[in-house]
Amino acid sequence: NSGIGRSGMNLAVVISTWNSITNSEIPEVRVELVLTSEHAKQHFGQLEERKSEIQNLIDAPLTWHNLENSKSCKIYVQKDGEFRQKQNWPELFEWLAKYLSVFRDALGPIVRDL
């Protein structure tokens, strides 16, 4: 996890054998903005109001994840990738580093102003 300049929010890198988009056992990697404070739902709503602007800042499809029965919310990008095969690591690590930087640069100023 990495800070983004606001309490209750952080950037996370996720490597998973479960695919969050297809709900299947296709491995994926993700970069997420995770909101966990007591104001997570309110902040998520404020970010959603800027959805179009945020999507334009990030050159990959965003998933907006806000389950009703969960206190936390997240916005993420994901890439299918078989990380259990070492030959894929350079490509996957490059993608993760790129989007961690993109999220920090694009979302950092926005979340600090919430």
C-alpha positions as CSV (number, residue, x, y, z in Angstrom):
1,N,0.0,0.0,0.0
2,S,1.1,3.5,-0.7
3,G,-0.2,6.8,0.6
4,I,-1.9,9.4,-1.6
5,G,-1.9,12.4,0.6
6,R,-5.2,12.0,2.4
7,S,-6.0,10.0,5.5
8,G,-8.3,7.1,5.0
9,M,-7.2,6.6,1.3
10,N,-4.4,4.7,-0.1
11,L,-3.1,3.2,-3.4
12,A,-2.9,-0.6,-3.5
13,V,-1.4,-3.1,-5.9
14,V,-3.3,-6.4,-6.0
15,I,-2.2,-9.7,-7.6
16,S,-5.0,-12.2,-7.6
17,T,-5.9,-15.6,-8.9
18,W,-9.6,-14.5,-9.0
19,N,-10.6,-12.1,-11.8
20,S,-12.7,-9.2,-10.5
21,I,-14.2,-8.4,-13.9
22,T,-15.1,-11.9,-15.2
23,N,-15.7,-13.5,-11.8
24,S,-13.6,-16.4,-12.8
25,E,-10.2,-18.0,-12.1
26,I,-8.3,-16.0,-14.7
27,P,-5.4,-14.3,-12.8
28,E,-5.2,-10.5,-12.8
29,V,-3.3,-7.6,-11.4
30,R,-4.9,-4.3,-10.3
31,V,-4.0,-0.9,-9.1
32,E,-6.6,0.5,-6.7
33,L,-7.5,3.7,-4.9
34,V,-9.0,2.4,-1.7
35,L,-11.2,4.5,0.5
36,T,-11.5,3.2,4.1
37,S,-12.3,6.2,6.4
38,E,-15.6,6.8,8.1
39,H,-16.3,9.2,5.2
40,A,-15.5,6.6,2.4
41,K,-19.0,6.5,0.9
42,Q,-19.2,10.3,0.9
43,H,-15.8,10.7,-0.7
44,F,-16.6,8.0,-3.2
45,G,-19.7,10.0,-4.2
46,Q,-17.7,13.1,-4.6
47,L,-15.2,11.3,-6.8
48,E,-18.1,9.7,-8.8
49,E,-19.4,13.3,-9.6
50,R,-16.0,13.7,-11.3
51,K,-16.1,10.3,-13.0
52,S,-15.7,11.6,-16.6
53,E,-12.8,13.9,-15.6
54,I,-11.1,11.1,-13.7
55,Q,-11.6,8.6,-16.6
56,N,-10.0,11.1,-19.0
57,L,-7.0,11.3,-16.7
58,I,-6.5,7.6,-16.6
59,D,-6.0,5.9,-20.0
60,A,-7.6,2.6,-19.0
61,P,-11.2,1.5,-18.1
62,L,-12.0,2.2,-14.5
63,T,-14.1,0.0,-12.3
64,W,-16.0,1.8,-9.6
65,H,-16.6,-0.6,-6.7
66,N,-19.0,0.5,-3.9
67,L,-20.8,-2.4,-2.3
68,E,-23.8,-1.4,-0.2
69,N,-22.8,-3.7,2.7
70,S,-19.2,-2.6,2.8
71,K,-17.7,0.3,4.6
72,S,-14.8,0.7,2.1
73,C,-14.9,1.6,-1.6
74,K,-12.4,1.5,-4.4
75,I,-11.7,2.6,-7.9
76,Y,-9.4,0.4,-9.9
77,V,-7.8,-0.6,-13.2
78,Q,-7.1,-4.3,-13.9
79,K,-5.2,-6.4,-16.4
80,D,-5.5,-10.1,-17.0
81,G,-2.1,-11.7,-16.4
82,E,-0.7,-15.0,-15.5
83,F,1.7,-13.9,-12.7
84,R,2.5,-17.4,-11.7
85,Q,4.7,-17.7,-14.9
86,K,7.9,-15.8,-14.2
87,Q,8.4,-14.9,-17.9
88,N,5.3,-12.6,-17.5
89,W,6.7,-10.7,-14.5
90,P,8.5,-7.9,-16.5
91,E,5.4,-7.0,-18.4
92,L,3.1,-7.1,-15.4
93,F,5.5,-5.2,-13.1
94,E,5.8,-2.5,-15.8
95,W,2.1,-2.2,-16.1
96,L,1.6,-2.0,-12.3
97,A,4.3,0.6,-12.0
98,K,2.8,2.7,-14.8
99,Y,-0.7,2.7,-13.3
100,L,0.5,3.3,-9.7
101,S,2.2,6.4,-11.0
102,V,-0.8,7.4,-13.2
103,F,-3.1,7.0,-10.2
104,R,-0.8,9.0,-7.9
105,D,-0.4,11.8,-10.4
106,A,-4.1,12.0,-11.5
107,L,-5.9,11.2,-8.2
108,G,-3.6,12.7,-5.7
109,P,-4.5,16.4,-6.2
110,I,-8.2,15.4,-6.5
111,V,-8.4,13.5,-3.2
112,R,-6.5,16.1,-1.3
113,D,-9.2,18.6,-2.2
114,L,-12.1,16.5,-1.0
